[in-house]
Amino acid sequence: MSTGLYPIGNHKIRFKEREFRELATEIMTVLNNNVFPNAEFLRLFALRWTSNGPRDIREIKSKHQWTFEEENEYYSFAETQEINLYGPFLLELTFDENKITFWNPPYRYWQWFEMRENVHRDEWRKYMHNIVRLFGGDKVIYLADNSHHLEEFLYYEGTFEEIEMALHTKYGKPKPTFKEVTDNFDHSWFVDDFKTIDWAKSHSLDKYLPEPDDASSTDYDLKK
């Protein structure tokens, strides 16, 4: 099995003594009033990533607002203390009291750090920077699963600052660059403060064109 990438970001949302719908609506409203710094990249990337699945193509082209998962027989905020949100371009986020979990970009841990196209990685970093800044945060830690040495911190019960301190205690200082992580994957961790993003450069969108279209006549119900 491959090792997945799990970026977690900090925030300043007050969770204590608040009801599910109040919190979920507040987060959703902030997201829906936001303008992505690179929406066209996110849209075209999503269209290519779907492998031309008609249902996904239709959703990417028609969904413009964030929505949150309603409580049901399988999901209870009282039990999980998490709020799941689904946005344009198949983007997904999970908020809890201590962190924001990003379910995009859709890369493996090693792929993220070994990526040759820094401009491409920066487009995803622009997205994550945009989201954490909306909620008072300023950084992301890249965690991993599948018996990776960082997997235990996916389930760490503590604040974002406590996760950061625990990582520092166990593995020393975070690596200062992506490359230095690749030089020693087994004992490295990385905090992204986004200061190295090159905002003057944008990823070429030509490789994603022409954009795929849904040629199917099937009438999909996007709510299902």
C-alpha positions in Angstrom: 0.0 0.0 0.0 1.1 3.5 -0.7 1.7 6.2 1.9 -0.9 9.0 1.7 -0.3 12.7 2.2 -2.3 14.4 5.0 -1.8 18.1 5.4 -3.2 19.6 8.6 -3.4 23.3 9.2 -4.0 25.5 12.3 -6.9 27.8 12.9 -8.5 30.0 15.5 -12.1 28.9 15.3 -13.8 28.6 18.7 -15.4 25.2 19.0 -16.2 25.0 22.8 -19.8 25.2 23.9 -21.1 25.7 20.3 -23.7 23.7 18.5 -23.0 21.8 15.3 -25.2 23.8 12.9 -23.9 27.2 14.2 -20.3 26.1 13.7 -20.9 24.4 10.3 -22.8 27.3 9.0 -20.2 29.8 10.1 -17.4 27.9 8.5 -19.4 27.3 5.3 -20.3 31.0 5.0 -16.6 32.0 5.3 -15.6 29.6 2.6 -18.4 30.7 0.3 -17.4 34.3 0.6 -13.8 33.4 -0.3 -12.2 33.8 -3.7 -9.6 31.2 -4.6 -6.3 32.7 -5.7 -6.1 30.1 -8.5 -9.6 28.9 -9.1 -8.9 28.0 -12.8 -6.0 25.8 -11.9 -8.1 24.0 -9.3 -11.0 23.6 -11.7 -9.0 22.3 -14.6 -6.9 20.0 -12.4 -10.1 18.4 -11.0 -11.5 17.9 -14.5 -8.4 16.0 -15.5 -8.1 14.0 -12.3 -11.6 12.6 -12.6 -10.5 10.4 -15.6 -13.5 11.8 -17.5 -16.1 10.4 -15.1 -19.4 12.0 -16.2 -20.8 12.5 -12.7 -17.6 14.2 -11.4 -17.3 16.3 -14.6 -20.9 17.6 -14.1 -20.3 18.3 -10.4 -17.1 20.2 -11.1 -18.8 22.3 -13.7 -21.9 23.0 -11.7 -21.0 23.2 -8.1 -19.8 26.6 -7.0 -20.6 26.6 -3.3 -19.3 24.8 -0.2 -21.7 22.5 1.6 -21.4 20.6 4.9 -22.3 17.0 5.8 -25.5 17.0 7.7 -25.8 14.8 10.8 -27.5 11.5 10.2 -27.6 7.9 11.6 -23.9 7.4 10.5 -22.5 10.8 11.5 -22.9 12.7 14.7 -20.9 15.8 15.6 -21.4 15.0 19.3 -19.4 11.8 18.7 -16.8 12.8 16.2 -16.4 16.5 17.0 -15.6 17.0 13.3 -17.3 19.0 10.6 -16.9 17.8 7.0 -17.2 20.3 4.1 -17.4 19.7 0.4 -16.5 22.4 -2.0 -16.1 23.3 -5.7 -13.7 21.3 -7.8 -14.1 18.2 -5.6 -12.3 19.9 -2.7 -12.8 18.5 0.8 -12.0 19.7 4.3 -12.5 18.5 7.8 -12.5 20.9 10.7 -12.1 19.9 14.4 -11.2 21.9 17.5 -7.5 21.6 16.9 -6.9 21.6 13.1 -8.1 21.7 9.5 -7.4 18.5 7.6 -7.0 18.9 3.8 -8.1 15.9 1.6 -6.5 17.6 -1.4 -4.0 17.7 -3.1 -4.5 14.0 -4.1 -0.8 12.9 -3.9 1.2 10.4 -2.0 3.5 11.6 0.7 6.7 10.9 -1.3 5.2 12.3 -4.5 4.5 15.6 -2.8 8.1 16.1 -1.6 9.8 14.7 -4.7 7.7 16.7 -7.1 9.9 18.2 -9.8 7.5 20.9 -10.8 7.7 23.4 -7.9 5.2 25.7 -9.7 2.6 22.9 -9.7 3.2 22.2 -5.9 3.0 25.9 -5.3 -0.5 26.1 -6.8 -1.7 23.6 -4.1 0.3 25.5 -1.4 -1.5 28.7 -2.5 -4.8 26.9 -2.0 -3.9 25.7 1.5 -2.4 29.1 2.4 -5.7 30.7 1.3 -7.8 28.3 3.5 -5.8 28.5 6.7 -5.5 32.3 6.5 -9.3 32.5 6.3 -9.6 31.0 9.7 -6.7 32.7 11.5 -4.0 30.1 10.8 -0.6 30.4 9.2 0.9 27.0 8.6 0.5 23.4 7.6 2.2 20.2 8.8 2.4 17.3 6.3 1.6 14.0 7.9 1.3 10.5 6.5 -0.4 7.1 7.0 0.3 3.4 6.3 2.8 2.8 9.1 4.8 5.9 8.2 6.6 7.3 11.2 4.3 10.4 11.2 1.1 8.3 11.2 0.7 8.4 15.0 0.3 12.2 14.8 -2.8 11.8 12.6 -4.7 10.8 15.7 -2.9 12.9 18.2 -5.2 14.3 20.9 -4.0 17.8 21.5 -3.8 21.2 20.1 -2.0 22.0 16.9 0.8 23.6 19.0 1.1 20.4 21.0 1.3 18.3 17.9 4.1 20.5 16.7 5.9 20.3 20.1 5.5 16.5 20.1 7.0 16.2 16.7 9.9 18.4 17.7 10.6 16.3 20.8 10.6 13.1 18.9 12.3 14.0 15.6 14.1 17.3 16.3 13.7 20.5 14.3 11.6 20.3 11.1 13.5 20.2 7.9 13.7 23.7 6.3 13.2 22.6 2.7 11.2 20.0 0.7 14.5 18.5 -0.6 15.9 17.9 2.8 12.9 15.8 3.7 13.6 13.6 0.6 17.2 13.2 1.7 16.0 11.5 5.0 12.3 10.5 4.7 12.5 8.1 7.7 13.2 10.8 10.3 12.0 14.0 8.8 9.0 16.3 9.2 8.0 19.6 7.6 6.1 22.7 8.7 5.0 24.8 5.7 4.7 28.5 6.6 4.2 29.2 2.8 6.9 31.9 2.8 8.7 30.2 -0.2 5.7 30.3 -2.5 6.6 32.2 -5.7 3.4 34.2 -6.1 4.8 35.7 -9.4 4.6 32.4 -11.1 1.5 30.4 -12.2 1.3 26.8 -13.4 0.7 26.6 -17.2 -2.9 25.5 -17.8 -2.2 24.4 -21.4 -1.5 20.8 -20.3 -5.1 20.5 -19.0 -6.6 21.7 -22.3 -8.9 21.1 -24.0 -10.9 20.4 -20.9 -12.9 17.2 -20.8 -16.6 17.4 -21.3 -19.5 15.1 -20.4 -20.7 13.5 -23.6 -23.0 11.2 -21.7 -26.8 11.6 -22.1 -27.4 10.0 -18.6 -29.2 12.3 -16.3 -27.2 12.1 -13.0 -28.6 13.4 -9.8 -25.7 15.1 -8.1 -27.3 14.8 -4.7 -26.9 11.0 -4.8 
